[in-house]
């Protein structure tokens, strides 16, 4: 038997397939497009929330617990900003933000206070705000550089907050004499004390 395949439809079909493959290849090579990323190992959170209050267990013990909580990403299931954002204006290429670029995560108590209580009343003890920090200016896909954390604890200090800075793999050079990175009444108050309330 002699089969004849019409040449024109065959050429059109082959060209259409090749064009489709070229479009897919162009999309996959676009910057920011994930090209079958290898799965990043996710640390399992072994610390339950809420954490004990720092004023109840002591700031050193709480600092170790908080750092483990942060390192394991235990806060990552909380409501968060939709994207990394700047914390202030840029003038002539210089950031005048309070922090580096951030993505903020809100513990359920903070989110309830923000969205359902319309920022009225007090945030309950144990509530936490985690700011993931990235290099400025804000850009999706930036590498996480540090965290700044606020933990509500009215018994701990007049302002009612435990303040913390932590960074991946960070260890202070002289822990016995360096200014503390976590605790009550820290340098964070230089800016945060300007808040009218909560």
N, C-alpha and C positions, 0 to 999 in steps of 0.2 A: 504494500500500500504506500501511496505517496501522499504525505500530509503537507499542505501548504499553510504556513503561518503568515497572515498579513503582516508585512514589514512595518507599515506606519504605526498601527496600534502598539506593536511591540516596542518600537523606539520611544513612543510617548510614555509608555509605562516605565521603561528603564530610566528615562530622564526624570520622571516624577519621583521615583524612588531615590535617585541620586540627589535631587534637590532637597528632598526631605532629610536625607542623611547629612547634607551640608548645613541645613538650618539647625538640626540638633547639635552638631559639632560646634557650630558658632555659639549657641546658647551655653553649652557646657564649658566653653573656654572663656566666657565672660567673667571678669573679676567679680568676686562675691558669690558666684554660683558654686554650690557644693558639688564636687565631682566624686561621688561615691565616697564620702569621708569615712575613714576608718573609725569605728566606734571608739569613743574616749571612755576609758574605764571610769565608772562612777563609783565613788566611795559610798558604802552603805551607811546610812545614819543609824548609829547605835545609841543615840541619846534622845530621850523622850522630852517633849515640850509640854508644859512650861518648865523652865529651869527653876531651881530654887533661887530666892533673892540673894544678891551678893551680901546684903547686910545680915542675913541669917547664917551664911556659911563662911563668911570672911572673903575679902577681896582677892587674896592670892589663890585660894581654892576655886573661887568663882571664875577667875581669869583663865585658869587651866581648862575648866569645864566649857566656858564660852568659846575659847579658841578651838577646842575639839569639835564643838557644835558647828562652828563656822567652817573649819577645814573639811568636815564631812558633808557640807552643803545641806545641813538639816533644815535650813530656812528656805530652800529653793522651791518648795511647794506653796509658799505664801503668795498672796497677791503682790504684784510688782509693777513698776513702771513698764510701759510697753516697749521702751527702748532706752538706750544710753543717752543721757542728756547733759548739757553743760549746766553749771551752777552759777553762771554769771556771764557778763558780756565779754567780748573780745575787742580790744582796741589796738590797732596797729599790730595785730598778730599776737598780742599778749593777753592771756586769760586773767580776768579780774573776778573769777568765780571764788566762792567760799571754799570749795573743794575742787579736786580734779573732776573730770566728767564722772557721772554716777548713774547707777541703776539702783533704785531704792526698793527694798522688800519690806512689807508691813506684816507683822504678826497679826493673827486674827483679832486680837483686842484693839490694836491700833487701827486696823481697817474698819472695825465696827464703830470706833470713835469718830473716824473721819467721815464715813459714808452714811451711817445710820443715826448717829447721835449729833451729826452736824457740828462737830468739834465743840460740843457743850459738855461741861462737867470735866472730870479728871480722867486721864488714861489710867487704867488699873495697874497696880504693881505687877511686875513680871512681863509686861508688854515690851516688845523689842522692835527696833527699826534698824535694818541692816542696809548700809550703803556700800554696794560694790563700787570700787573706784578704778577708773581707767585713765590713760593719758588724755590730756586735752589737746585739741578739740574733740568733742564727742564723735565717735565713729563706730558703727556696728562692726563687730568682729575684732575689736581691739582686745589686747591681752589684759586680763585682770591684774591690777598692780597691788591692791590692798583693800581692806574693809575699814569703815568707821561704823561704830555700833553704839546705839543708845538703848539702855535697859532701864525701865521705870522702876524706881525703888525709893519711895518717899521717906523711909526710915534711914536711908543711907546718908542723905545730905539735904541741905536747905533747898537746893534747886530741884531735888527729887529724881535725879538721873545718875546712872552709872555710865561713864563714857569709856569708849575703848577704840584703840587702833590696833590692827593686826594686818600682817602681810604674809603671803605664801612663803614659807621657809624662813621667815624673819626671826632673828634672835638678837637682842640688844648686845652691843659690844661690852658694856660694863653694867650688867643687870643690878648690881648692888648700889651703884651711884648714879646711873642714868635716870633722867626724869621719867616717871612711870608712863607707860602707854595706855594703861587701863586703870580706872578707879573713880572715886568721887571727886568732884570739884576740880577737874583738870582744865588744861588750857582751852579745851573746846568751848568753855564758857565765854571766852573773849568775844566770840560771835553769837553763840546761842543765847547768851544772857539778854540780848536785845529783844527777844521774843516777849510779847506782852503777857502771855500766859502759855500753858502747856506747849 
